[in-house]
């Protein structure tokens, strides 16, 4: 549980011809482990493909290049690309093959079970790939919470101390989901947070992957 932030004062209505208020800076949520593993896999793929190009014979270099064109976008899609951006107007979810923009008024709930998910008012559900659930971290946080309650069974610890230590007794994913849920509840009624969900396909990922797959299929079939 994070320390509650003060309730923002209502924004005045902009006068005709005035410049609209700028949204707050994005809070970015990503998986450092996913990024590190993605960089490692990309380096590994380039090394193997480069070795095949330099030392391979016949069609081996072309197969290696086609495989790299196919593998590189997929590695980026599932490791480096996923991210969640949140400001006072909307939630933007960048998943492997799609980007979903959700004004806060369209968000019904944010939950974390076996995966992190956001639900819209229309009943649609989108997974938050950038906020993976770790059952190990959740169990560790649960053990810390139980240990804290045993150390202070009568609740003599001050409220201030409890608030400061609560983050250590909450799994990082659950804390992130709680922060996003708080943002949704706080800004859902804001005039700047109205609108419908928008979904965009990540063609910068899909197109290279499809091209690499077609090249690989053509090389295998014509071999």
Backbone as CSV, one residue per row, in Angstrom:
resi,resn,N_x,N_y,N_z,CA_x,CA_y,CA_z,C_x,C_y,C_z
1,UNK,0.846,-1.183,0.000,0.000,0.000,0.000,0.880,1.232,0.000
2,UNK,0.636,2.147,-0.911,1.412,3.357,-0.973,0.768,4.447,-0.155
3,UNK,1.535,5.461,0.205,0.992,6.588,0.952,0.016,7.343,0.077
4,UNK,-1.226,7.569,0.555,-2.212,8.264,-0.277,-1.718,9.642,-0.667
5,UNK,-1.884,9.979,-1.925,-1.509,11.293,-2.396,-2.678,12.246,-2.215
6,UNK,-2.396,13.533,-2.044,-3.497,14.482,-1.861,-4.392,14.525,-3.075
7,UNK,-5.677,14.683,-2.835,-6.648,14.751,-3.918,-6.428,16.007,-4.731
8,UNK,-6.234,15.876,-6.048,-5.966,17.060,-6.857,-7.174,17.970,-6.928
9,UNK,-6.923,19.262,-6.954,-8.013,20.218,-7.064,-8.599,20.162,-8.463
10,UNK,-9.909,20.397,-8.606,-10.517,20.364,-9.934,-9.919,21.420,-10.838
11,UNK,-9.707,21.056,-12.084,-9.119,21.989,-13.032,-10.168,22.973,-13.522
12,UNK,-9.801,24.206,-13.663,-10.767,25.173,-14.207,-11.014,24.912,-15.675
13,UNK,-12.213,25.236,-16.125,-12.552,25.059,-17.523,-11.721,26.018,-18.364
14,UNK,-11.103,25.507,-19.443,-10.289,26.390,-20.278,-11.143,27.418,-20.989
15,UNK,-10.659,28.629,-21.033,-11.380,29.680,-21.729,-11.181,29.523,-23.222
16,UNK,-12.119,30.072,-24.036,-11.994,29.938,-25.491,-10.666,30.508,-25.980
17,UNK,-9.980,29.735,-26.813,-8.719,30.174,-27.369,-7.511,29.905,-26.509
18,UNK,-7.723,29.380,-25.282,-6.598,29.100,-24.405,-5.988,27.750,-24.751
19,UNK,-4.747,27.543,-24.344,-4.057,26.293,-24.614,-4.495,25.227,-23.621
20,UNK,-4.915,24.012,-24.062,-5.331,22.960,-23.134,-4.203,22.558,-22.202
21,UNK,-4.564,22.181,-20.986,-3.572,21.747,-20.004,-2.866,20.490,-20.501
22,UNK,-1.551,20.440,-20.279,-0.771,19.286,-20.708,-0.936,18.141,-19.707
23,UNK,-0.941,16.889,-20.200,-1.048,15.751,-19.263,0.206,15.624,-18.419
24,UNK,0.066,14.974,-17.303,1.211,14.752,-16.430,2.195,13.799,-17.115
25,UNK,3.469,13.823,-16.703,4.446,12.891,-17.296,4.037,11.438,-17.058
26,UNK,4.376,10.594,-18.004,4.029,9.176,-17.901,4.815,8.499,-16.783
27,UNK,4.114,7.651,-16.037,4.779,6.684,-15.181,4.934,5.418,-16.010
28,UNK,6.151,4.898,-16.087,6.442,3.763,-16.966,6.691,2.528,-16.114
29,UNK,6.009,1.440,-16.462,6.175,0.160,-15.773,6.694,-0.854,-16.797
30,UNK,7.865,-1.443,-16.501,8.455,-2.431,-17.383,9.094,-3.517,-16.538
31,UNK,9.450,-4.622,-17.199,10.101,-5.730,-16.515,11.604,-5.687,-16.800
32,UNK,12.435,-5.307,-15.820,13.884,-5.292,-16.052,14.425,-6.664,-16.446
33,UNK,13.873,-7.721,-15.846,14.326,-9.066,-16.198,13.992,-9.391,-17.644
34,UNK,12.822,-8.982,-18.110,12.447,-9.223,-19.496,13.355,-8.490,-20.465
35,UNK,13.690,-7.246,-20.141,14.581,-6.470,-21.010,15.967,-7.109,-21.065
36,UNK,16.491,-7.502,-19.904,17.825,-8.113,-19.860,17.857,-9.416,-20.650
37,UNK,16.824,-10.237,-20.486,16.786,-11.499,-21.233,16.631,-11.253,-22.728
38,UNK,15.882,-10.220,-23.107,15.727,-9.902,-24.524,17.031,-9.478,-25.160
39,UNK,17.794,-8.626,-24.467,19.086,-8.199,-24.994,20.023,-9.401,-25.138
40,UNK,20.015,-10.272,-24.142,20.868,-11.463,-24.201,20.497,-12.349,-25.385
41,UNK,19.207,-12.578,-25.594,18.772,-13.432,-26.697,19.081,-12.801,-28.045
42,UNK,18.947,-11.474,-28.149,19.274,-10.805,-29.412,20.758,-10.956,-29.729
43,UNK,21.610,-10.749,-28.737,23.047,-10.904,-28.954,23.369,-12.337,-29.375
44,UNK,22.727,-13.292,-28.712,22.954,-14.702,-29.038,22.522,-15.002,-30.470
45,UNK,21.340,-14.476,-30.870,20.851,-14.721,-32.226,21.769,-14.109,-33.269
46,UNK,22.268,-12.902,-33.018,23.168,-12.248,-33.969,24.490,-13.007,-34.077
47,UNK,24.988,-13.493,-32.958,26.259,-14.236,-32.975,26.121,-15.515,-33.803
48,UNK,25.034,-16.282,-33.558,24.848,-17.529,-34.297,24.612,-17.267,-35.785
49,UNK,23.784,-16.239,-36.081,23.522,-15.933,-37.482,24.785,-15.434,-38.175
50,UNK,25.562,-14.594,-37.475,26.804,-14.102,-38.063,27.791,-15.218,-38.329
51,UNK,27.863,-16.170,-37.423,28.770,-17.305,-37.620,28.348,-18.133,-38.826
52,UNK,27.015,-18.320,-38.972,26.529,-19.097,-40.117,26.780,-18.372,-41.430
53,UNK,26.668,-17.036,-41.421,26.899,-16.264,-42.642,28.376,-16.303,-43.041
54,UNK,29.246,-16.214,-42.054,30.679,-16.148,-42.345,31.271,-17.517,-42.671
55,UNK,30.764,-18.552,-42.023,31.385,-19.872,-42.189,30.504,-20.874,-42.927
56,UNK,29.233,-20.543,-43.069,28.320,-21.491,-43.697,28.554,-21.633,-45.190
57,UNK,28.036,-22.723,-45.729,28.173,-22.991,-47.158,26.801,-23.211,-47.764
58,UNK,26.715,-23.033,-49.063,25.460,-23.255,-49.769,24.392,-22.259,-49.332
59,UNK,23.242,-22.812,-48.938,22.122,-21.946,-48.531,22.114,-21.646,-47.046
60,UNK,23.098,-22.148,-46.306,23.127,-21.942,-44.857,23.146,-20.461,-44.469
61,UNK,23.955,-19.610,-45.133,23.922,-18.188,-44.770,22.557,-17.549,-44.971
62,UNK,21.876,-17.932,-46.076,20.559,-17.348,-46.340,19.524,-17.843,-45.336
63,UNK,19.619,-19.117,-44.965,18.708,-19.630,-43.939,18.933,-18.929,-42.597
64,UNK,20.200,-18.679,-42.283,20.514,-17.993,-41.032,19.963,-16.571,-41.035
65,UNK,20.117,-15.865,-42.158,19.601,-14.502,-42.244,18.081,-14.476,-42.150
66,UNK,17.419,-15.410,-42.841,15.955,-15.468,-42.768,15.495,-15.793,-41.350
67,UNK,16.196,-16.706,-40.699,15.851,-17.026,-39.317,16.050,-15.847,-38.385
68,UNK,17.100,-15.045,-38.632,17.335,-13.859,-37.811,16.247,-12.815,-38.027
69,UNK,15.843,-12.632,-39.279,14.773,-11.674,-39.580,13.468,-12.097,-38.902
70,UNK,13.250,-13.401,-38.785,12.048,-13.894,-38.101,12.186,-13.811,-36.589
71,UNK,13.348,-14.206,-36.068,13.500,-14.321,-34.615,13.636,-12.969,-33.921
72,UNK,14.372,-12.035,-34.534,14.651,-10.756,-33.869,13.378,-9.997,-33.488
73,UNK,12.397,-9.815,-34.413,11.181,-9.109,-34.008,10.408,-9.840,-32.902
74,UNK,10.411,-11.180,-32.948,9.677,-11.923,-31.929,10.347,-11.791,-30.560
75,UNK,11.682,-11.799,-30.546,12.387,-11.606,-29.282,12.081,-10.231,-28.706
76,UNK,12.148,-9.211,-29.563,11.838,-7.852,-29.111,10.397,-7.764,-28.620
77,UNK,9.469,-8.408,-29.341,8.045,-8.320,-29.010,7.748,-8.853,-27.620
78,UNK,8.370,-9.976,-27.257,8.007,-10.634,-26.006,8.900,-10.251,-24.827
79,UNK,9.978,-9.507,-25.069,10.884,-9.195,-23.962,11.104,-7.695,-23.770
80,UNK,11.513,-7.001,-24.828,11.876,-5.588,-24.710,10.680,-4.662,-24.919
81,UNK,9.784,-5.006,-25.813,8.684,-4.111,-26.173,7.645,-3.899,-25.070
82,UNK,7.219,-4.928,-24.328,6.120,-4.724,-23.377,6.397,-3.601,-22.376
83,UNK,5.420,-2.726,-22.211,5.523,-1.610,-21.272,4.122,-1.099,-20.978
84,UNK,3.987,-0.444,-19.848,2.727,0.186,-19.459,3.032,1.637,-19.123
85,UNK,2.297,2.562,-19.765,2.470,3.990,-19.537,1.177,4.546,-18.936
86,UNK,1.311,5.290,-17.846,0.128,5.832,-17.179,0.352,7.292,-16.812
87,UNK,-0.618,8.147,-17.152,-0.605,9.521,-16.678,-1.996,9.870,-16.166
88,UNK,-2.308,11.135,-16.014,-3.591,11.503,-15.433,-4.736,11.470,-16.429
89,UNK,-4.460,11.072,-17.675,-5.516,11.021,-18.688,-5.827,9.607,-19.167
90,UNK,-4.799,8.777,-19.276,-5.039,7.474,-19.880,-3.997,6.461,-19.449
91,UNK,-4.336,5.208,-19.742,-3.431,4.078,-19.560,-3.096,3.542,-20.940
92,UNK,-1.804,3.434,-21.241,-1.394,2.886,-22.542,-0.623,1.602,-22.303
93,UNK,-1.131,0.527,-22.871,-0.544,-0.793,-22.683,0.128,-1.209,-23.985
94,UNK,1.418,-1.469,-23.911,2.170,-1.908,-25.094,2.492,-3.377,-24.913
95,UNK,1.725,-4.225,-25.586,1.898,-5.669,-25.539,2.699,-6.135,-26.754
96,UNK,3.025,-7.425,-26.848,3.887,-7.879,-27.953,3.431,-7.460,-29.341
97,UNK,2.144,-7.593,-29.650,1.693,-7.324,-31.011,0.650,-6.215,-31.104
98,UNK,0.276,-5.618,-29.970,-0.725,-4.561,-30.008,-0.396,-3.480,-28.983
99,UNK,-0.891,-2.275,-29.250,-0.852,-1.187,-28.276,-2.285,-0.771,-27.993
100,UNK,-2.642,-0.720,-26.722,-4.013,-0.396,-26.313,-3.997,0.887,-25.505
101,UNK,-4.738,1.880,-25.951,-4.857,3.143,-25.238,-6.221,3.198,-24.578
102,UNK,-6.227,3.335,-23.250,-7.471,3.305,-22.480,-7.598,4.585,-21.663
103,UNK,-8.470,5.517,-22.066,-8.759,6.636,-21.175,-9.270,6.100,-19.834
104,UNK,-8.945,6.774,-18.746,-9.288,6.229,-17.432,-10.785,6.003,-17.267
105,UNK,-11.608,6.790,-17.924,-13.053,6.598,-17.804,-13.503,5.268,-18.383
106,UNK,-12.707,4.683,-19.286,-13.086,3.408,-19.906,-12.578,2.208,-19.125
107,UNK,-11.782,2.438,-18.076,-11.212,1.344,-17.285,-12.159,0.984,-16.153
108,UNK,-12.552,-0.290,-16.105,-13.432,-0.762,-15.034,-12.645,-1.285,-13.845
109,UNK,-11.522,-1.975,-14.106,-10.744,-2.537,-13.005,-9.377,-2.975,-13.517
110,UNK,-8.435,-3.072,-12.592,-7.115,-3.628,-12.870,-6.869,-4.700,-11.822
111,UNK,-6.555,-5.924,-12.260,-6.422,-7.046,-11.339,-5.137,-7.822,-11.619
112,UNK,-4.704,-8.547,-10.598,-3.541,-9.427,-10.740,-3.868,-10.755,-10.085
113,UNK,-4.137,-11.779,-10.911,-4.335,-13.134,-10.419,-3.082,-13.931,-10.757
114,UNK,-3.200,-14.800,-11.760,-2.019,-15.471,-12.290,-1.357,-14.623,-13.368
115,UNK,-2.042,-13.565,-13.809,-1.480,-12.585,-14.726,-2.121,-11.241,-14.408
116,UNK,-1.481,-10.165,-14.845,-2.019,-8.825,-14.621,-2.920,-8.460,-15.791
117,UNK,-4.110,-7.949,-15.478,-5.102,-7.674,-16.520,-5.831,-6.374,-16.223
118,UNK,-6.240,-5.700,-17.285,-7.075,-4.515,-17.171,-8.394,-4.794,-17.873
119,UNK,-9.494,-4.396,-17.244,-10.835,-4.638,-17.772,-11.480,-3.295,-18.125
120,UNK,-12.167,-3.266,-19.261,-12.843,-2.043,-19.682,-14.303,-2.075,-19.258
121,UNK,-14.956,-0.927,-19.362,-16.365,-0.839,-19.010,-17.230,-1.706,-19.917
122,UNK,-16.766,-1.960,-21.154,-17.519,-2.800,-22.099,-17.279,-4.285,-21.886
123,UNK,-16.407,-4.646,-20.958,-16.151,-6.055,-20.673,-14.943,-6.633,-21.360
124,UNK,-14.215,-5.829,-22.147,-12.998,-6.328,-22.784,-11.891,-6.489,-21.744
125,UNK,-10.975,-7.406,-22.012,-9.881,-7.692,-21.091,-8.571,-7.684,-21.858
126,UNK,-7.584,-7.003,-21.299,-6.263,-6.941,-21.910,-5.215,-7.300,-20.865
127,UNK,-4.293,-8.163,-21.257,-3.237,-8.578,-20.340,-2.118,-7.543,-20.328
128,UNK,-1.534,-7.330,-19.157,-0.407,-6.414,-19.010,0.884,-7.234,-19.042
129,UNK,1.449,-7.396,-20.228,2.648,-8.216,-20.378,3.826,-7.631,-19.611
130,UNK,3.854,-6.313,-19.453,4.984,-5.663,-18.794,4.950,-5.803,-17.281
131,UNK,3.854,-6.334,-16.741,3.710,-6.484,-15.288,3.465,-7.958,-14.986
132,UNK,4.491,-8.798,-15.129,4.301,-10.239,-14.905,4.107,-10.549,-13.430
133,UNK,3.286,-11.546,-13.157,3.018,-11.971,-11.789,4.048,-13.005,-11.371
134,UNK,4.656,-12.803,-10.227,5.615,-13.757,-9.671,5.011,-14.345,-8.396
135,UNK,4.640,-15.630,-8.460,4.078,-16.278,-7.277,5.121,-16.380,-6.170
136,UNK,6.398,-16.478,-6.554,7.455,-16.552,-5.541,7.533,-15.242,-4.759
137,UNK,7.500,-14.106,-5.467,7.538,-12.820,-4.779,6.286,-12.610,-3.933
138,UNK,5.158,-13.110,-4.428,3.918,-12.959,-3.663,3.969,-13.766,-2.368
139,UNK,4.520,-14.981,-2.440,4.650,-15.793,-1.228,5.635,-15.157,-0.249
140,UNK,6.725,-14.599,-0.788,7.705,-13.960,0.077,7.081,-12.761,0.792
141,UNK,6.301,-11.949,0.056,5.639,-10.802,0.677,4.626,-11.254,1.721
142,UNK,3.935,-12.365,1.438,2.968,-12.893,2.403,3.664,-13.342,3.681
143,UNK,4.826,-13.995,3.538,5.573,-14.419,4.725,6.035,-13.217,5.548
144,UNK,6.457,-12.159,4.870,6.883,-10.967,5.589,5.723,-10.320,6.333
145,UNK,4.532,-10.335,5.712,3.365,-9.763,6.373,2.985,-10.581,7.607
146,UNK,3.057,-11.921,7.476,2.750,-12.781,8.626,3.768,-12.572,9.734
147,UNK,5.040,-12.449,9.367,6.091,-12.240,10.364,5.891,-10.903,11.084
148,UNK,5.482,-9.875,10.332,5.260,-8.569,10.942,4.092,-8.606,11.919
149,UNK,3.036,-9.345,11.547,1.880,-9.435,12.442,2.221,-10.220,13.703
150,UNK,3.133,-11.198,13.580,3.553,-11.955,14.767,4.452,-11.119,15.677
151,UNK,5.273,-10.253,15.078,6.132,-9.385,15.874,5.337,-8.322,16.617
152,UNK,4.194,-7.954,16.072,3.383,-6.904,16.700,1.932,-7.366,16.757
153,UNK,1.617,-8.388,17.551,0.267,-8.971,17.549,-0.809,-8.040,18.064
154,UNK,-0.453,-7.039,18.856,-1.455,-6.147,19.435,-1.561,-4.820,18.706
155,UNK,-0.838,-4.712,17.589,-0.977,-3.506,16.773,-0.406,-2.267,17.424
156,UNK,0.671,-2.410,18.204,1.235,-1.257,18.895,2.098,-0.393,17.977
157,UNK,2.504,-0.947,16.804,3.325,-0.168,15.884,2.537,1.009,15.354
158,UNK,3.194,2.152,15.229,2.497,3.360,14.787,2.028,3.216,13.350
159,UNK,1.027,3.994,12.989,0.495,3.958,11.626,1.555,4.413,10.637
160,UNK,2.352,5.409,11.009,3.395,5.917,10.110,4.389,4.824,9.772
161,UNK,4.838,4.089,10.760,5.790,3.013,10.519,5.179,1.925,9.664
162,UNK,3.899,1.631,9.893,3.242,0.589,9.116,3.145,0.967,7.661
163,UNK,2.834,2.229,7.378,2.734,2.683,5.997,4.083,2.612,5.308
164,UNK,5.134,2.991,6.024,6.461,2.992,5.414,6.941,1.579,5.109
165,UNK,6.539,0.617,5.922,7.015,-0.747,5.732,6.083,-1.595,4.870
166,UNK,4.927,-1.067,4.527,3.940,-1.883,3.812,4.435,-2.313,2.442
167,UNK,5.246,-1.459,1.788,5.735,-1.802,0.448,6.576,-3.063,0.468
168,UNK,7.339,-3.262,1.548,8.179,-4.459,1.630,7.353,-5.715,1.863
169,UNK,6.087,-5.553,2.273,5.228,-6.715,2.524,4.210,-6.908,1.400
170,UNK,4.442,-6.265,0.261,3.574,-6.394,-0.903,4.411,-6.769,-2.102
171,UNK,3.989,-7.772,-2.858,4.719,-8.173,-4.060,4.752,-7.003,-5.044
172,UNK,5.866,-6.804,-5.756,5.971,-5.666,-6.679,4.838,-5.596,-7.698
173,UNK,4.437,-6.746,-8.245,3.345,-6.743,-9.213,2.052,-6.271,-8.575
174,UNK,1.742,-6.769,-7.380,0.517,-6.359,-6.698,0.552,-4.877,-6.362
175,UNK,1.736,-4.354,-6.020,1.856,-2.926,-5.731,1.615,-2.102,-6.988
176,UNK,2.166,-2.556,-8.127,1.947,-1.853,-9.389,0.477,-1.846,-9.772
177,UNK,-0.173,-2.991,-9.634,-1.603,-3.086,-9.951,-2.412,-2.171,-9.027
178,UNK,-2.047,-2.128,-7.757,-2.750,-1.239,-6.824,-2.563,0.218,-7.221
179,UNK,-1.363,0.592,-7.661,-1.115,1.964,-8.104,-1.951,2.304,-9.328
180,UNK,-2.024,1.377,-10.294,-2.830,1.620,-11.498,-4.306,1.712,-11.168
181,UNK,-4.776,0.868,-10.250,-6.179,0.922,-9.848,-6.494,2.254,-9.171
182,UNK,-5.553,2.736,-8.360,-5.745,4.022,-7.688,-5.821,5.167,-8.700
183,UNK,-4.948,5.115,-9.721,-4.990,6.135,-10.770,-6.321,6.107,-11.513
184,UNK,-6.818,4.900,-11.796,-8.098,4.776,-12.502,-9.234,5.369,-11.685
185,UNK,-9.267,5.059,-10.399,-10.332,5.573,-9.547,-10.247,7.086,-9.383
186,UNK,-9.025,7.610,-9.324,-8.850,9.040,-9.084,-9.206,9.877,-10.302
187,UNK,-8.892,9.376,-11.509,-9.041,10.202,-12.703,-10.223,9.801,-13.586
188,UNK,-11.001,8.813,-13.189,-12.094,8.345,-14.058,-13.089,9.455,-14.378
189,UNK,-13.324,10.367,-13.435,-14.302,11.431,-13.657,-13.734,12.684,-14.272
190,UNK,-12.449,12.705,-14.578,-11.831,13.902,-15.145,-12.283,14.109,-16.589
191,UNK,-12.578,15.358,-16.963,-12.982,15.604,-18.352,-11.917,15.211,-19.369
192,UNK,-10.634,15.268,-18.967,-9.554,14.919,-19.893,-9.355,13.417,-20.029
193,UNK,-10.034,12.629,-19.178,-9.830,11.177,-19.175,-11.001,10.430,-19.805
194,UNK,-11.805,11.115,-20.601,-12.945,10.485,-21.241,-12.556,9.980,-22.628
195,UNK,-13.314,9.032,-23.139,-13.057,8.518,-24.477,-13.211,7.015,-24.544
196,UNK,-13.030,6.491,-25.736,-13.167,5.061,-25.982,-11.796,4.412,-26.115
197,UNK,-11.699,3.121,-25.800,-10.425,2.407,-25.988,-10.017,2.389,-27.459
198,UNK,-8.718,2.452,-27.694,-8.178,2.381,-29.056,-7.107,1.304,-29.096
199,UNK,-7.196,0.453,-30.116,-6.263,-0.663,-30.265,-5.526,-0.505,-31.587
200,UNK,-4.205,-0.612,-31.531,-3.378,-0.499,-32.728,-2.451,-1.704,-32.808
201,UNK,-2.408,-2.337,-33.977,-1.500,-3.459,-34.181,-0.078,-2.952,-34.348
202,UNK,0.877,-3.688,-33.835,2.295,-3.311,-33.912,2.862,-3.816,-35.235
203,UNK,2.595,-3.089,-36.318,3.052,-3.518,-37.635,4.573,-3.534,-37.721
204,UNK,5.241,-2.715,-36.905,6.694,-2.710,-36.919,7.264,-4.027,-36.400
205,UNK,6.448,-4.810,-35.712,6.841,-6.143,-35.250,6.293,-7.217,-36.190
206,UNK,5.033,-7.078,-36.554,4.354,-8.111,-37.340,4.951,-8.235,-38.738
207,UNK,5.178,-7.107,-39.413,5.637,-7.153,-40.812,7.015,-7.812,-40.940
208,UNK,8.036,-7.402,-40.176,9.339,-8.091,-40.306,9.259,-9.575,-39.969
209,UNK,8.457,-9.928,-38.956,8.339,-11.341,-38.591,7.708,-12.148,-39.728
210,UNK,6.684,-11.592,-40.366,6.034,-12.286,-41.474,6.988,-12.411,-42.665
211,UNK,7.735,-11.360,-42.924,8.708,-11.414,-44.027,9.755,-12.489,-43.758
212,UNK,10.265,-12.530,-42.533,11.247,-13.556,-42.191,10.682,-14.957,-42.312
213,UNK,9.428,-15.135,-41.898,8.793,-16.451,-42.005,8.628,-16.863,-43.462
214,UNK,8.182,-15.933,-44.308,8.013,-16.253,-45.726,9.339,-16.600,-46.382
215,UNK,10.391,-15.843,-46.051,11.705,-16.142,-46.614,12.175,-17.526,-46.170
216,UNK,11.952,-17.839,-44.911,12.378,-19.139,-44.413,11.620,-20.271,-45.081
217,UNK,10.323,-20.101,-45.277,9.506,-21.125,-45.921,9.943,-21.309,-47.377
218,UNK,10.186,-20.209,-48.075,10.590,-20.298,-49.482,11.932,-21.018,-49.610
219,UNK,12.877,-20.687,-48.717,14.186,-21.341,-48.782,14.102,-22.837,-48.475
220,UNK,13.234,-23.197,-47.523,13.100,-24.606,-47.174,12.396,-25.391,-48.285
221,UNK,11.339,-24.779,-48.854,10.566,-25.481,-49.885,11.374,-25.650,-51.165
222,UNK,12.140,-24.627,-51.520,12.894,-24.691,-52.776,14.256,-25.370,-52.624
223,UNK,14.553,-25.858,-51.441,15.854,-26.462,-51.230,15.959,-27.877,-51.785
